[in-house]
Amino acid sequence: MRRLPEMDEAQFSQWQTLLEHRTGITLNAGRKSFLETNLGIRMREIGCSSYQAYYEKIVSGPDAIREWATLVDRLTVQETRFFRDADAFRLVADYVLTRPREQLRKRALEAWSVGCSTGEEAYSLAMMINEQLTGSDRKLFYGITATDISLPTLAKARKGEYPARRVLQVDPQLREKYFQPSGNEQTLAVAPVLRERICFARLNVLDLSTAPMNDMDLIFCQNMLIYFRRWRKRQIVNRLAERLAPGGILVLGPGEVTDWQHPDLERIHFADTLAFRRCR
């Protein structure tokens, strides 16, 4: 298959519109080469010779749904790591540690990792929460819902196996406690004590209005909003705020949302974090 020609402006605009309409993600002109590269790789894999032919396959072809799922996995950035924002996770630890134990005995603590990618964030949350609840005189429960738009990415997250070099980022004590050999000397597996607490599910953040998550004690949404327009970011965080239980906290990436306020939320001032507590 010969090399694809450079994508013209009309074609780029067409793909920009489709991606934003279906996912909310915007691609500026500077990411045109990123789009060309990833489309080109997939097109060569399936023997498609033109951007227009592939666009039509994605929009109206007989295998459009499956092909779109594959492409979304290629176009969504999956840059993540364990405990990526140390200050944010310290805030989570402080929040869980200061929860009234009577409250935790009445209902499980519910957390939500939005845009969980390959699972490192969700498992980091599980480690941090589990550490704070360990040693209680009575067993305290928690659950984590982890969502992402990419099905292949969620499959990797559910598997819970990571290259050993990436797990080296985790504190040695936590690594010893929560990871185990996977059968492959180059990877380590997350221990069942964490995996059994997490439910991984597909969710497009454009569909938050119909998402089943409610009364969440903790919503963790970091390094995802940077891909959206300003008005869309505000729409997303407003809908997340509605899903918090009274006293629950929303943790965002520093600088991802500026000058945003919500009548039911108050800003939490904690180190270099951007976080809010639902006060009513």
ABEGO torsion letter per residue (X at the ends): XBBBBBBBAAAAAAAAAAAAAAAGBBBBAAAAAAAAAAAAAAAAAAGBABAAAAAAAAAABAAAAAAAAAAAAAABBABBBBGABAAAAAAAAAAAAABBAAAAAABBBBBBBBGAEAGAAAAAAAAAAAAAABGBABBBBBBBBBBBABAAAAAAAAAGBBBAAAAAABBAAAAAAABBBAGBAABBBBBAAAAAABBBBBBBAAAAAABABBGBABBBBBGAAAABBAAAAAAAAAAAAAABBBGBBBBBBBGABBGBBBAABBBBBBEBBBBBBBAX
